[in-house]
């Protein structure tokens, strides 16, 4: 899913030989570089259990609670749950009853907060995880195979047995012994080189010695700690040298000072959260822990648990400094008046975070050492209190979603004499992610509010100044929404301060740590539900029968197309697609780069065999081209396939492509349904699928109490969002035959399209589909292009070819469900009953009919 879905989550165990301790954390394996986990132990869901040797309780309960459908995300779910159980059971909490862990219900509900599931729904997955919780009410759990909903008592003994700690050795003794015997080697002061091109400097001096040594020359070098930034800004080329700075002790130092806390830049975000929570708990001054507590809470909503475990605090801020990265962490640290320490050659500098973000993008010669967060405590003598709040607006509340806008507000509030009204000072109002290069401070708003009473006119002027400050860059989506949310955040903050001042003889209450804590309302508990239970009339429909094969999915034994072992001499392909909507393709070239050197060949329309057709998809309403040749009919249409020895090489090589276009003598492209209507550009629809009028519209309007004479509504396109992207593996077989493994919902039609493209008999093509990692209609006809392209490449090269589209290519080429624009008139009674409805629906079917004519029939039947 491109490094954020959690389908590939594994448990990583690290051994500390000095303390003889093992620590476990979850990580996204697709982001984790192999050399970064030297001397670590890796556990996958296959390591928990399997159908041959016995399944783990997690896998059995995922099955028993019906917590898997397509199963593509299930292995990652299991590992996130297992990691949470393993860590919870190490706590000093009281021993739970047999069959339970030390995990609590609230922890269970967040155990897999970063794992995405497209088809199952999270309720059964939550129930499976909650069944391990020591404080769970078993009768609150949903439908399962262990007991019937009508049973008087749910019995924990009926659940698969769970052993405290998970019952799995996460770090084998032989690896501990190897680490202990390698201590002298690990502690050497020289730079460690692991394999060709991977460097581990052990100090800042070694890091600069490496940079200045000249060994890198013109090499493409990447400086890494956790490498999670690759999930946000995808690599555009290969790197032949890496410098891992995670082993530099100075970058992981934690210094607690009277004035604040200094956190090393290489400290993982999850560890930063722990440190801030610990520091918050150690502060005895009332409300003095507010800033650290709020920072920790907000950081827990950033990314996902398995990303936060490896992503570094400094890496997040570096991304915000170098790119227009919508960082929550940079914004909230800016609001907390943080400073950063930098190493530039032999010079150490301390600058404010605001100054740091405004600098030109850093290069490897500047090293971010640490981030300093100051203490902010109230002053009881001057009746001055600290107020601090952070906000974010995002598609999902618990992380794994980039903010539309975020903010952090810090200030000191005191009472004005003699009115007793609140007055703000030392304000830090930070905003980010609204369509800006980096987080900023609203200095004009700060200056306006400082020292003034919070009267309506003062607040109104602050809003006007804020609107002048928050100006999204051109091209930012939903700019008006982002600005209005920023205003709402500021208004909420100022309102909360005023509400803390109560009654005549007002005093500023600083006795409670939550007196000016304006946390958002808690999210509704995931445990609430409503169920409709059927009777016995329709048995076995409604019976909690276990889904076939779910244990294979939970244990990782279920084989999807990309799990099939690569055949000997297998090659890999990636589409080259058009970026122009209607243009002649004059040439396809590649930029000189490391990735382009890995290209073996490019397959295009000219490679279609004699007797074959340029066909990539087909349905009853018409065919679709495999390659746009000589004209690219639309943006996203395939122009060819770049072939390399690995999928990564093919993906990166595609990014180096340069396509030369020519639009001479071509009409302007039709890009909207309104333009299609003006140009009379319609696909033919069979008469039986054209909607028919029902009833008398005029009579219905005459009977209506209320009328909507004419208005319109738009519904945007929707991406199918299957977890497994489009994929296929084509293997040439004897006697001019072809075997294609395709993640398709319509393999029989895929067979026909492939045979037509290759110009071979239908019986010479064998299409195999065991299972797909989600489909939802997106892998019906849309899967044919990938299967056919892979088959053509394999046919031409006489070698197996695998194609696995990356998420970006998948979204561009496959598209989504139909955008719709509807004009309607309606009449209805006062009680809401509709008496008349006239609909004129424009369906954007794109460049080819595909299955689009069916859509309008579906619409009017609904």
CORPE-V958685 format. One record per pair of residues at least 24 apart in sequence whose ideal C-beta (glycine too) atoms are under 7 Angstrom apart, sorted by the first residue. I is the first residue (numbers start at 1). J is the second residue. If there is no record, write none. Layout:
I,J / I,J
This chain:
1,116 / 1,723 / 1,807 / 2,231 / 2,806 / 2,807 / 3,28 / 3,30 / 3,31 / 3,231 / 4,231 / 4,304 / 4,400 / 5,73 / 5,116 / 5,723 / 6,73 / 6,76 / 6,80 / 6,112 / 6,114 / 6,115 / 6,116 / 6,304 / 6,306 / 7,72 / 7,73 / 7,75 / 7,76 / 7,723 / 8,76 / 9,76 / 9,79 / 9,80 / 9,115 / 9,306 / 10,42 / 10,43 / 10,44 / 10,79 / 11,43 / 11,79 / 11,82 / 11,83 / 11,170 / 12,37 / 12,40 / 12,42 / 13,40 / 13,41 / 13,43 / 13,170 / 13,171 / 14,40 / 15,171 / 15,176 / 15,179 / 17,179 / 17,180 / 17,183 / 22,170 / 22,171 / 24,83 / 24,86 / 24,87 / 24,170 / 25,83 / 25,309 / 26,79 / 26,80 / 26,83 / 26,305 / 26,306 / 26,309 / 27,306 / 27,309 / 27,310 / 28,306 / 28,307 / 31,227 / 31,228 / 31,230 / 31,231 / 32,310 / 33,224 / 33,227 / 35,194 / 35,195 / 35,198 / 35,244 / 36,227 / 36,244 / 38,194 / 39,179 / 41,170 / 41,171 / 41,172 / 41,175 / 43,168 / 43,170 / 44,79 / 44,556 / 45,75 / 45,78 / 45,79 / 45,554 / 45,555 / 45,556 / 46,555 / 46,556 / 47,168 / 48,78 / 48,82 / 48,168 / 49,555 / 50,555 / 50,557 / 51,551 / 51,552 / 51,555 / 51,557 / 55,551 / 55,555 / 57,160 / 57,161 / 57,162 / 58,82 / 59,551 / 59,554 / 59,555 / 60,160 / 61,128 / 61,131 / 61,159 / 61,160 / 62,128 / 62,554 / 63,546 / 63,550 / 63,551 / 63,554 / 64,144 / 64,145 / 64,146 / 64,546 / 65,124 / 65,127 / 65,128 / 65,142 / 65,144 / 66,124 / 66,143 / 66,547 / 67,120 / 67,124 / 67,125 / 67,128 / 68,120 / 68,547 / 68,550 / 68,553 / 68,554 / 69,119 / 69,120 / 70,119 / 70,772 / 70,773 / 70,774 / 71,550 / 71,553 / 71,558 / 72,560 / 72,723 / 72,724 / 72,773 / 72,774 / 73,115 / 73,116 / 73,117 / 73,723 / 74,553 / 74,554 / 75,556 / 76,115 / 77,112 / 77,115 / 77,125 / 78,554 / 80,111 / 80,112 / 80,115 / 80,306 / 81,111 / 81,112 / 81,129 / 82,166 / 84,111 / 85,132 / 85,166 / 86,165 / 86,166 / 86,170 / 89,164 / 89,165 / 96,134 / 99,156 / 99,157 / 99,159 / 99,161 / 99,162 / 100,132 / 100,133 / 100,134 / 101,132 / 101,134 / 101,162 / 101,164 / 102,134 / 103,132 / 103,133 / 103,134 / 104,133 / 104,134 / 104,135 / 105,130 / 105,133 / 105,135 / 105,136 / 108,132 / 108,133 / 109,526 / 110,398 / 113,304 / 113,305 / 113,398 / 113,399 / 114,304 / 114,305 / 114,306 / 114,307 / 114,399 / 114,400 / 116,400 / 116,723 / 118,721 / 118,722 / 118,723 / 118,774 / 119,774 / 123,529 / 126,526 / 131,159 / 132,162 / 140,527 / 143,544 / 144,544 / 145,544 / 145,546 / 149,533 / 197,240 / 197,241 / 197,242 / 198,242 / 198,244 / 199,242 / 199,243 / 199,244 / 200,244 / 200,247 / 201,243 / 201,245 / 201,248 / 202,247 / 202,248 / 203,248 / 204,248 / 204,250 / 204,343 / 204,367 / 207,245 / 207,248 / 207,367 / 208,345 / 210,243 / 211,364 / 211,365 / 216,241 / 220,594 / 221,364 / 223,364 / 225,266 / 225,312 / 225,315 / 226,268 / 226,310 / 226,311 / 226,312 / 226,315 / 228,307 / 228,310 / 228,311 / 229,315 / 229,319 / 232,319 / 232,325 / 233,323 / 235,652 / 236,652 / 236,655 / 237,593 / 237,594 / 237,595 / 237,652 / 238,594 / 238,595 / 238,652 / 240,594 / 250,369 / 251,369 / 253,370 / 259,374 / 259,375 / 260,372 / 260,373 / 260,374 / 260,375 / 261,373 / 262,370 / 262,372 / 263,313 / 263,370 / 263,371 / 264,370 / 265,312 / 265,313 / 265,314 / 265,368 / 265,369 / 265,370 / 265,371 / 266,312 / 266,314 / 267,312 / 267,313 / 268,308 / 268,309 / 268,310 / 268,311 / 268,312 / 269,299 / 269,302 / 269,308 / 269,311 / 269,313 / 269,316 / 270,305 / 270,308 / 270,309 / 272,299 / 272,313 / 273,299 / 273,300 / 285,377 / 285,378 / 286,378 / 286,510 / 286,511 / 286,512 / 286,513 / 287,378 / 287,385 / 287,386 / 287,510 / 287,513 / 287,515 / 287,516 / 288,377 / 288,378 / 289,513 / 290,386 / 290,388 / 290,513 / 290,517 / 291,336 / 291,376 / 291,386 / 291,388 / 294,388 / 294,389 / 294,390 / 295,332 / 295,336 / 298,328 / 298,332 / 298,390 / 299,329 / 301,392 / 301,397 / 301,398 / 301,399 / 302,328 / 302,329 / 302,399 / 303,399 / 303,400 / 304,399 / 304,400 / 313,371 / 314,368 / 314,371 / 317,368 / 317,371 / 318,362 / 318,368 / 320,357 / 320,438 / 320,439 / 321,356 / 321,357 / 321,359 / 321,361 / 321,362 / 321,438 / 322,361 / 322,362 / 324,437 / 326,402 / 326,403 / 326,432 / 326,433 / 327,432 / 327,439 / 328,392 / 328,403 / 328,406 / 330,357 / 330,432 / 330,438 / 330,439 / 331,406 / 331,407 / 331,408 / 331,430 / 331,431 / 331,432 / 331,433 / 331,439 / 332,390 / 332,408 / 333,371 / 333,373 / 334,408 / 334,430 / 334,439 / 334,441 / 335,390 / 335,408 / 335,409 / 335,410 / 335,428 / 335,430 / 336,373 / 336,408 / 336,410 / 337,374 / 337,410 / 337,428 / 338,371 / 338,372 / 338,373 / 339,372 / 340,368 / 340,371 / 341,369 / 341,370 / 341,372 / 342,366 / 342,367 / 342,368 / 342,369 / 343,367 / 343,369 / 354,441 / 357,438 / 357,439 / 376,410 / 378,510 / 380,510 / 382,414 / 383,414 / 383,415 / 383,508 / 384,412 / 384,414 / 385,413 / 385,508 / 385,510 / 385,516 / 386,412 / 387,411 / 387,413 / 387,497 / 387,516 / 389,493 / 389,518 / 391,489 / 393,485 / 397,523 / 403,433 / 404,433 / 404,478 / 404,481 / 404,482 / 404,485 / 405,431 / 405,433 / 405,434 / 405,482 / 405,485 / 405,486 / 406,432 / 406,433 / 407,431 / 407,486 / 407,489 / 409,493 / 413,497 / 413,508 / 414,508 / 415,506 / 415,508 / 416,453 / 420,501 / 420,506 / 421,453 / 421,454 / 421,501 / 422,454 / 422,497 / 422,498 / 422,501 / 423,451 / 423,452 / 423,453 / 424,449 / 424,450 / 425,450 / 425,451 / 431,470 / 431,486 / 434,470 / 434,472 / 434,482 / 434,486 / 435,472 / 435,473 / 435,476 / 435,479 / 435,482 / 436,473 / 442,466 / 442,469 / 444,469 / 445,469 / 454,494 / 454,497 / 454,498 / 459,491 / 459,494 / 462,490 / 463,487 / 463,490 / 466,490 / 493,518 / 558,771 / 559,770 / 560,724 / 560,743 / 560,771 / 560,773 / 561,727 / 561,728 / 561,729 / 561,741 / 561,742 / 561,743 / 562,727 / 562,804 / 564,729 / 564,741 / 566,802 / 567,731 / 567,800 / 569,799 / 569,800 / 570,800 / 570,802 / 571,600 / 571,643 / 571,645 / 571,797 / 571,799 / 571,800 / 571,801 / 572,644 / 572,645 / 572,646 / 572,647 / 572,650 / 572,802 / 573,641 / 573,642 / 573,643 / 573,650 / 573,789 / 573,790 / 573,793 / 573,801 / 573,803 / 574,641 / 574,642 / 574,650 / 574,651 / 574,654 / 574,803 / 574,809 / 575,638 / 575,641 / 575,789 / 575,809 / 575,813 / 576,639 / 576,640 / 576,641 / 576,642 / 576,654 / 576,657 / 577,636 / 577,637 / 577,638 / 577,639 / 577,812 / 577,813 / 578,628 / 578,632 / 578,635 / 578,636 / 578,637 / 578,639 / 579,635 / 580,632 / 580,635 / 580,661 / 581,634 / 581,635 / 581,669 / 581,671 / 582,633 / 582,666 / 582,669 / 583,631 / 583,632 / 583,661 / 583,662 / 583,663 / 583,666 / 584,630 / 584,631 / 584,661 / 584,662 / 585,628 / 585,629 / 585,630 / 585,632 / 585,639 / 585,659 / 585,661 / 586,660 / 586,661 / 586,662 / 587,660 / 588,639 / 588,640 / 588,657 / 588,659 / 589,658 / 590,653 / 590,656 / 590,657 / 590,658 / 591,656 / 591,658 / 593,656 / 595,649 / 595,652 / 595,653 / 595,655 / 595,656 / 596,653 / 596,656 / 598,644 / 598,645 / 598,649 / 598,653 / 599,642 / 599,644 / 599,653 / 600,643 / 600,644 / 600,645 / 601,643 / 602,640 / 602,641 / 602,642 / 602,643 / 603,640 / 603,641 / 603,643 / 603,792 / 603,793 / 603,796 / 604,629 / 604,639 / 604,640 / 605,629 / 607,792 / 607,796 / 608,757 / 608,792 / 609,758 / 609,759 / 609,795 / 610,759 / 611,759 / 612,757 / 612,758 / 612,759 / 613,756 / 613,757 / 615,753 / 615,756 / 615,757 / 616,784 / 616,785 / 616,788 / 616,789 / 617,753 / 617,781 / 617,784 / 617,785 / 618,749 / 618,752 / 618,753 / 619,781 / 619,850 / 619,851 / 621,849 / 621,853 / 622,848 / 622,849 / 624,848 / 624,850 / 626,757 / 626,785 / 626,788 / 626,789 / 633,847 / 634,847 / 636,812 / 636,813 / 636,815 / 638,785 / 638,789 / 638,813 / 641,789 / 641,793 / 643,793 / 647,804 / 651,806 / 673,821 / 673,842 / 673,844 / 677,842 / 683,845 / 683,849 / 683,852 / 683,853 / 685,853 / 685,856 / 686,853 / 689,853 / 689,854 / 689,856 / 689,857 / 691,856 / 691,860 / 697,836 / 697,838 / 700,827 / 700,835 / 700,836 / 701,827 / 701,836 / 703,835 / 704,827 / 704,828 / 704,829 / 704,835 / 704,836 / 705,829 / 705,830 / 706,828 / 707,827 / 708,825 / 708,826 / 709,825 / 710,823 / 710,825 / 711,824 / 712,821 / 712,822 / 712,823 / 713,822 / 714,821 / 715,819 / 715,820 / 716,819 / 717,815 / 717,816 / 717,817 / 717,818 / 717,819 / 718,816 / 718,817 / 719,811 / 719,816 / 720,776 / 720,777 / 720,778 / 720,816 / 722,773 / 722,774 / 722,775 / 722,776 / 722,778 / 722,779 / 723,773 / 723,774 / 724,772 / 724,773 / 724,774 / 725,804 / 725,805 / 725,806 / 725,807 / 725,810 / 726,779 / 726,782 / 726,783 / 726,786 / 726,805 / 726,810 / 726,814 / 727,786 / 727,803 / 727,804 / 727,805 / 728,786 / 728,787 / 728,790 / 728,803 / 729,790 / 729,800 / 729,802 / 730,790 / 730,791 / 730,794 / 730,800 / 730,801 / 731,794 / 731,800 / 732,794 / 732,795 / 732,798 / 736,760 / 736,764 / 737,764 / 738,764 / 738,765 / 738,791 / 738,794 / 738,795 / 739,766 / 739,768 / 740,765 / 740,767 / 740,787 / 740,790 / 740,791 / 741,768 / 742,767 / 742,769 / 742,783 / 742,787 / 743,769 / 743,772 / 743,773 / 743,779 / 743,783 / 744,769 / 744,779 / 744,783 / 744,787 / 745,772 / 745,775 / 745,779 / 745,780 / 745,783 / 746,780 / 746,781 / 749,784 / 750,783 / 750,784 / 750,787 / 753,784 / 753,788 / 754,787 / 754,788 / 754,791 / 757,788 / 757,792 / 758,791 / 758,792 / 758,795 / 778,814 / 781,850 / 781,851 / 782,814 / 815,846 / 818,843 / 818,844 / 818,845 / 818,852 / 818,855 / 819,844
